[in-house]
Amino acid sequence: MVIVRTSLKAIETELSPNKFIRIHKSYLIAISAITAVRKNCIFIKEMELPVGETFRNTIDRLTGKDL
């Protein structure tokens, strides 16, 4: 966990969209770290992260299928 005094939106604009993806209002992750995608969740190793409604289309495009 990292605590910063800036928004994820600001951080997201600084990162490569080919390497990082926003999956939830609280989560911005490295695409290369994804180990599994199931229903409304993304896994990084054993850590399960929710996919927010707003970001489902982005995940669908990444995986090429509907969640």
N, C-alpha and C positions, 0 to 999 in steps of 0.2 A: 504494500500500500504506500502511495506517495501523496503527501498533502502539499498542495500548491495554492497560491492566491491568484489564480487565473481560471478562466472557464475552459472546459473541455473543447468548446467550439474554437477558442483561440489556439489551443494546442493542436487541434485537428487541422487547422489551416497551415500549420508549420510542418506537418508530417506528410510524407509521400502517400497519396491515396492508393498506390500500388502495393504498399507494405502495411498500411494500417487501416482499420475499419471501425466505424462507430456502430455499436450493436445495441446501445441502450443510452438513456440520458446520463447514466453514471459510468459507462464503460466504453473505452476506446482501446482496441487490442491489436496486436501484431497478427497479420493474417498467417504468417508462418508458424505461429504458436498454436493454431487451432488443430486439435486432435480429432474432434468429432462434431457433427451437427445433427441434432435430434429435435424434432418438433419445434418448440420455442426456446431452445437452449443451445448454447455453444459450449464445448468443453475444451479446456486447456489442461492437459493431463487429467487429473481427477477433479479439477475445479469446474463446477457447473455455473455458467453465467446466463442470465435471462436475455432474450432478445426482445427489445421493446417494439411495440406496434409500429411506431414511426420508422423503424429501421428494418423491418421485415423484407421490404422490396430490395434493399441493398444486399441482404443475405441471400435472397432468392437469386439475384443476378450472379453473386459469387459462386453459389453452388450449382446454378443452372436448374433449380427445381423449387417447388413450393415447400415451405416448412409446414 
